[in-house]
Amino acid sequence: MDLSARLQQFEDMVRDAKSMPLSSSALLNRDEVLELIQDMKDANTIWSVQIYPDTPIGSYTWYGASLDVAIDAAIAAMQPKEPS
């Protein structure tokens, strides 16, 4: 699995983690998180793309195992969302 896929898996894990009551903290499986971090270290390459779309104060950052993956993720995220 490439680095971009691992980062997505890590992001999904954090988003899906059980929330602590009345807090923004979450419970994560330590072994799973440490394994993902080690996989990312083993890949030894992380590219990032940072965009300031609306204001010089705020920014968005995307990561990927290659520059193309990071740019594709940024472009996809900046596309208007269809109303659901």
N, C-alpha and C positions, 0 to 999 in steps of 0.2 A: 504494500500500500504506500503510495507516495506521501510526501509531507503535507501537501494540501488536503488530502483525504484525512490524514491523521488530525490536522488542525480542525477540520470540520467535525470529526468525531469528538474531539475534545470540546468544541463549542457546543455541540448537541448534548454532550454529557452535562455540561454546566447548566444549559438552559432547562434540561429535563430533570435536574437534581431536585430532590425534595426540599422545599423551603422550610426554614425555621419559622415558627409562628411569630408574627409581628416583627419581622426582620427581613432584610434583603440577603441575609446569609443563607447558604445552602449546604446540604450534606452530600459529600462525594465519597466514592469508594477510593481509598488511598492507593491501593495496589493498582487499580485501573488507571488512575491519574499518573502515577509514577511510571507505569509502563508506557503510556502515551508520550510522556516527556522524554523518556529514554529513546523511544523510536525517533522522535524529532531531533534529538542530539545526534543519533547515529546517522541520520540523513545529512547532517552537517551543512545544510543550505536552507536559508529562509530569505525570501525576497519580500519586500514590503512596498506598497504603493500608498502614498498619502495624498488625499485630495481635499482642497478647501473649496467646496462647491458654492456655499451661500455667504460666507463671511470669513474674514481673515482670522477670526477668533476661534471658530470651531473647525474641526477636521474629521475625516474618516480615514481609517487605515485598513488595508487588506493585506493578507499574507499568502504566500504560496511557495511551492518547491521550485518554481521557476518564475521568471519575470512575466512570461505569457500567462501563467495561471493566476498570478496576482492581478494583472491588468484585466483579464477576463472576469474575475470575481468582482472587481471594482465597477466595470462597465455593467455587469448584470445587476448589481445592487443599486446602481444609479438609474436604472430604467424605471419609468412610472409603473406603479402597481395597478393591476386591474381591480376595480371595486368588487368586493365579495358579497 
